[in-house]
Amino acid sequence: MLGGVFIRLLFLLAFALLLCQCGKKKPAWQPESPKITTGPIQGEMIALRQWVATGVDKTGQLTAQQGTSTEVLIHTEEASTGESVTERWSQEAIQILTAMLDDPDSAPAIEVTALTQTKSRHPHSIRHGGNQNRGWAPSLLRSTDQDSEPLSDSLHSLQRRFNEPPDVHLKPISVESGSDLKTRILVTHTGSTRTSDGQLLLLEIHATWLCEWQMDTPLKLTGITLESYKESLVHKAPLFSDVTASVLPDYQSPQIQGGIEHWSQHITRYGDLFQTGHHGLAVGDVNGDGRDDLYVCDGGSLPNRLYVQQPDGTTRERAHEANVDLLEDSRGALLIDLDNDGDQDLVVCTIAMLAIFENDSTGKFTLRGGHPGAPFAGSISASDPDSDGDLDIYLCVYEGNERDRTQRGFQSSSPYPFHDATNGGRNILLENIGNFSFVDATERFGLDLNNSRWSFAASWDDLDRDGDPDLYVANDFGRNNLYRNDNGHFTDIAAEAAVEDMAAGMSVAWGDFNRDAKPDLYVGNMFSSAGRRISQQEDFVQGRSAAALLGTQRMARGNSLFAGGDNTFQDVSETAGVTMGRWAWSSAFADIDNDGWEDLLIANGYLTNRRDDDL
Amino acid sequence: MSPTQDNSLKGWDAIMRQVTHGYSWSGQERNVCYLNRGDGTFVNVSYISGFDHLDDSRALGLVDWDRDGDLDVWLRNRTAPRLRLLQNTQGNGQPWLRITLEGKTSNRDAIGAVVEITTKDGSPLVKSLRAGEFFMSQGSKALHFGLGQHRDIARVRVLWPGGAWQSFPRLSAHKHYHLQQGVSRPIEIPLPSAPTVATKTANAEPRARQSPIHLPVKIPIFPSFHYRDQALKLQALPPSKANRVILLWSSQCAACRKELPALLKRYANNTTELLALCVDPIDDSADAYALMDELGWPFPWGFAERATLERLEHWQQILFDRAPTLSVPFSILLDSDHNVLALQRGPGDLTNTLPFTGRWFTNPVSPAYVYEDFGRLFGERFPAEGLYYLELAAQLAQTNKLHPELASKHQQLARQHAEANRPQQAIHHFDKALSFSPESASLCHNYGIFLAQHGQLPRAYQLLKRALQFAPDSEATKTALEMIEADLTTRTP
């Protein structure tokens, strides 16, 4: 979904010449002084909707007026525009359950059955554990009380778990229709509760309900099986506190307070501002004062920022002084020591090329050059695969350039076949040859094998502990790569190591979650409840090959956790219970409570736009 | 392209179009946090951990920012706020260890190193140092180890990039050590006396406001821009000597009623010309006339033509990856050659600049590229106007690469006009097509036949002769020529 054709000309001129231009010769339209005008919010203006309606209709294409969440079936090959009957039932089921949760007395006189084999039944007493003196230590409960009880009792006791009405969230993840209808629903309750001695606790409950319906009008609920139930609560809460406002000097600025939806209506596509909002960050100590600083990439015409940490933890924004306030659309960046002189140099993936900056050790940078081999690269990672003592760079390039240039920005990409696409971009390995110069060594290293996928992320780890780093690449729309490094030559062993993870790969994390000293792998994917439902439905299943079907169904499963073994990995995603990361981007191992066990943090959400009706 | 692939593309495009027009797609999703229970299972603690922000988050930077012995998190978001620092309040309670590395024969950052901690009573703790992971993210190079109940560290081993293991003795918890390759003694780095970062939560979150939009390349307004003047006479944009601001307004819109006098004031002592175009229906325009009388509006004004508004709506939408709705007040700034320089949604001074400075290290986008791209997008709904921009691109490009496309698109328009019985327009487009592709036999043939049907036999004869020159074997052309020859002979005595 990145701009396939970059519009800033690749420049292959002498960099000295360009350096002279930096700061001197500006494009005519470039702002001279910062000045923010104030205007009304959208509501004060009259939207001339009648034109939108007629205008868009005339094209004969999907219009903004058509389409609800159920009409456009996403994650399918056809994105059918027809409304699915099953989908309508699924929605009706949610409406009924929502009403029932609001008013338990309206529940039909049926029993809730808890699956005994999952040992996850409904709890009836609060048990809070955790040592309050040891910081944030949540207790995790599963009740073992009884096998079944009347639904209304069950709902009442659920309500009583909270001291005030909790937030309830229902997400249907499967629908099966035969003579009856079965819907599987993720039910989340979040809120607060009190102990008997009046202490306030935060509480969240995650359950999976399998609901059975008699297909009348309206639907009639005939049974609920509680497939899983987990609740957790904590005394001192929450663990994380949002301190951004005190740390960023420009917290109130439009660049921080304007989302990409705003900017993609205020900066043209010819200023390289695109909707996807794929802009990363890099943490590193740019001035050698022992405190980590933060470099932040942004879209075209919005300058990248460098936040330099002060002794009190706040920051000063120094991108301009440091010569790194690039306006080029930027994706990933790294702060790494490229010349082994003890300071952190900077590399930035921009729409035109990889920009390479040298640090003068005080946090001031000089543009030393660029490598044009991977325009519009996304994720960037560095390691020393040839063990020659300097850092080489691997760049992920998402899309290929086969599509004609009539479509740009958000509309420019199109993977095929959807579940196993090989028409993506070519990732490159840039070998560091000294003096901030790099050569494309992809083929020489053996990394051009299976190298035409839609790569979103890559990360290195020394899997076999032989002293050279191996590489995992997460690809959207299909199989991932695991390249084993044998003395600087790579072989793709993803299939034999059982980590192809054929899905919508977006993130790679290495870590040892089970503490067996063997690297495990957590891969960020797409958990799509719509995709899960639709790809199981009969009208979708018909006419598709088994492979395409399985592939497409697998696409929406969510994140994957692979436990590392001797030569192969084991997919433990479902048993570990870590697939539900929603539309997951960065999916990280992080021991957030210092208990020695790697927890998981997932940054997710694709596109939140003004319109509420989600695709 | 197979039918399935075609369908796949159509479906994909349909989704893209929806999103371009403001639909969410897996939006409003809360970030997720799973706690490792140490028995192979995890539990969802997104809410009670305070990690469940609704942001469209992308990158995630792990760092003990406040150096108090736990991992804080930087989040890079698509939605506002674009950045979040989530401070971990776990603090110094549970034992932890922080390790930084320095390579000597290995790369100095020691990227790729593996650090293994063995505790006296527990299983090993292993982490490796990376530059770049997750999605477009890089965290701190300081490795942070939570030690849980196992505060007695038996041994720390480092596998340096290149393959050499090195052991370090006697490290204790709650400390930061710097380990150097080949140096056996760890260096203890002092910690700050008190954890930093005062917590200040923002009040109501501010929003980014409307600001003027400057085009990186000036783009001519489409030639069919028309309006009705006060006397309801149809007008094209009159020539101007200076820059001109065109304001679209409605008498029913409060912001417009304020913006009109503001505009007068702003440009009172300025050479900028003003044109105020009302979007109210002409048959319901009493309020508009009354307002302009009340203001004593001294500049030209009138009513925007519906066809012009439709084009303007599309014109300003295709400039952006997220197509905005056309709303009033809306103004555009043009130079004296009718090139659009800037747009403004809502009230405000168009001549204000963008809020941000910064530097480009690449060349700006070329007008030829913009006109070509813009022309194609505009042509999707307004083919004739789209061609106007494509022709501009062709002129600037100074190559003939766009000529075949221009010829074929003009010919297509010519055919449509011919079918709709508008011979003048058809001839216009045939001529245009011919100018871009003078040696196309089929074009000469089609144009010739069209002219013959409309009685222009001598010119038709010329064209068919020319067609024959480029396709000497065309029976259809030969037959047509014979018929015309016969006809011409019978007419000329």
Interface residues (C-beta under 8 A of the other chain):
Chain A: M1 I7 R8 L9 L10 F11 L18 Q21 C22 G23 K26 P27 W29 Q30 P31 E32 S33 P34 K35 I36 T37 T38 G39 P40 I41 Q42 E44 M45 I46 A47 L48 R49 W51 V52 T54 G55 V56 K58 T59 Q61 L62 A64 G67 V72 I74 T76 E77 E78 A79 S80 T81 N133 R134 G135 W136 P138 L140 T190 L202 L203 E204 H206 K230 S232 L233 V234 K236 A237 P238 L239 F240 S241 D242 V243 T244 A245 S246 V247 L248 Y251 Q252 S253 P254 Q255 I256 Q257 G258 G259 I260 E261 H262 W263 S264 Q265 H266 I267 T268 R269 Y270 G271 L273 F274 Q275 T276 G277 H278 H279 G280 L281 A282 V283 G284 D285 G290 R291 D292 L294 V296 C297 D298 S301 L302 P303 N304 Q309 P311 D312 G313 T314 A319 H320 N323 D325 L326 L327 E328 R331 G332 A333 L334 L335 I336 D337 N340 D341 G342 T350 A352 M353 A355 L367 G370 G378 S379 I380 S381 A382 S383 D384 S387 G389 D390 L391 Y394 R405 T406 R408 G409 F410 Q411 S414 P415 Y416 P417 F418 F456 A457 A458 S459 W460 D461 D462 R465 D466 G467 D468 P469 M506 S507 V508 A509 W510 G511 D512 F513 N514 R515 D516 A517 P519 G524 M526 S528 V572 T575 A576 G577 V578 M580 G581 R582 W583 A584 W585 S586 S587 A588 A590 D591 I592 D593 N594 D595 G596 W597 E598 D599 L600 L601 I602 A603 N604 G605 Y606 L607 T608 N609 R610 R611 D612 D613 D614 L615
Chain B: T4 Q5 N7 S8 L9 K10 G11 W12 D13 A14 I15 M16 R17 Q18 V19 T20 H21 G22 Y23 S24 W25 S26 G27 Q28 E29 R30 N31 V32 C33 Y34 L35 N36 R37 G38 G40 T41 F42 V43 N44 V45 S46 Y47 I48 S49 G50 F51 D52 H53 L54 D55 D56 S57 R58 A59 L60 G61 L62 V63 W65 D66 R67 G69 D70 L71 V73 W74 L75 R76 N77 R78 T79 A80 P81 R82 L83 R84 L85 L86 Q87 N88 T89 Q90 G91 G93 Q94 P95 W96 G103 T105 S106 N107 R108 D109 I111 G112 V114 E116 G122 S123 P124 L125 V126 K127 S128 R130 A131 G132 E133 F134 F135 M136 S137 Q138 G139 S140 K141 A142 H144 F145 G146 L147 G148 Q149 H150 L159 W160 P161 G162 G163 A164 I189 P192 T196 V197 A198 T199 K200 T201 A202 E205 P206 R207 A208 R209 Q210 S211 P212 I213 H214 L215 P216 V217 S250 Q252 C253 A254 A255 V279 R306 L309 E310 E313 H314 L319 F320 D321 R322 A323 P324 T325 L326 S327 V328 P329 L341 Q344 R345 G346 P347 G348 D349 N352 T353 L354 P355 F356 T357 G358 R359 W360 F361 T362 N363 P364 V365 S366 Y369 V370 E372 D373 R376 L377 E380 R381
